[in-house]
Amino acid sequence: MDFADALRALKTGACVRNEYWNGKDMYLYLQIPDEMSKMNVPYIYLCMPDSHPVYPHVMVPWTPSQLDLMSEQWEIVARS
């Protein structure tokens, strides 16, 4: 699927990843702010897997590159 499809999937609560990313098991998750959040707009997190040697289960804000935007290798994955 392309990035537009991946973004639509994120908006429904799914997690997505690009099969060609170097870091296996990394995925994206859309955080929707609630009344307890300091943010007031949705934002995308890159989630590291529990098996990451330096940053296990760390979530960092993510911005797509041009390659990410043009890729058609996006897939829906289970949140870990």
HELIX and SHEET records of a PDB file:
HELIX    1   1 PHE A    3  LYS A   11  1                                   9    
HELIX    2   2 GLN A   66  MET A   70  1                                   5    
SHEET    1   A 2 CYS A  15  ASN A  18  0                                        
SHEET    2   A 2 TRP A  74  VAL A  77 -1                                        
SHEET    1   B 3 TYR A  27  GLN A  31  0                                        
SHEET    2   B 3 TYR A  43  CYS A  47 -1                                        
SHEET    3   B 3 MET A  59  PRO A  61 -1                                        
END                                                                             
